[in-house]
Amino acid sequence: MSERDELESLRHKVNKVTVEIIRLCGERFSLARKIGEMKARMGFPIEDLKVEEKLRREVLEKCSVFGVDAEFGLRILDLLLEESKRNQRNMIERGKTDK
């Protein structure tokens, strides 16, 4: 395989991984919406700092295992958490909980 072919192959793999990350984000947000619905029905707050801290520790551990910069991993986690909370707040404001 030529270097040019290898480059194209690697780019193709990067594209596939990127699309998979987006798919997984969609799955995560769907789960977060369900959690938000349950929290709303149960009268729980959107934020649970204990759960978030536990997840932060797990992300830091996995960053080490997978060779991902810890600061980068935590920035991604912060984005995911903020988007999940935003979706939950919007859902509650629109009254879209199962009753």
Number of C-alpha atoms within 10 A of each C-alpha: 7 7 8 9 10 11 12 12 13 12 12 12 12 12 12 12 12 12 12 12 12 12 12 12 15 12 12 14 19 14 13 19 23 15 15 26 22 15 17 21 13 9 9 12 9 17 13 9 9 9 9 14 11 10 14 16 12 12 18 17 13 14 17 13 9 8 8 14 11 15 11 12 17 17 11 13 16 14 12 16 16 12 15 22 18 14 17 25 16 14 16 18 10 9 12 14 17 9 8
